[in-house]
Amino acid sequence: MQNDWDWGKAEKEYRAALANGPDALAEQAFALLLIFQGRFQEAEPHLQSAQTVNPFSTGQITNLALARDIEGRFEEARSEYQRALTLHPDALMPRVLRDYVDIELGRRRTPWRI
């Protein structure tokens, strides 16, 4: 998916991986592939499965938020970024992406320090 841009082959490989049972990373990566193709409804169960399997991972939550952002669901994206920061207050990526969502929502933010 990321190196060869062979979306069809990537989808077959993700489906094969998921045939062995739920795996948070495979579920989420497959969901992102579907989202990048505009297949939002098909991606939803995979996003939810990834969250069920690994609900406290900063990466999982951040990618869920990113998916919501790509879909234009900015308030939900912001909420997920904030959830990641509640669990992991020092995480940089959810903080940066939350601030970008605030820009998309027209909110003004005060500068923050790293």
Secondary structure, 3 states (H helix, E strand, C coil): CCCCCCHHHHHHHHHHHHCCCCCHHHHHHHHHHHHHCCCHHHHHHHHHHHHHHCCCCHHHHHHHHHHHHHHCCHHHHHHHHHHHHHHCCCCHHHHHHHHHHHHHCCCCCCCCCC
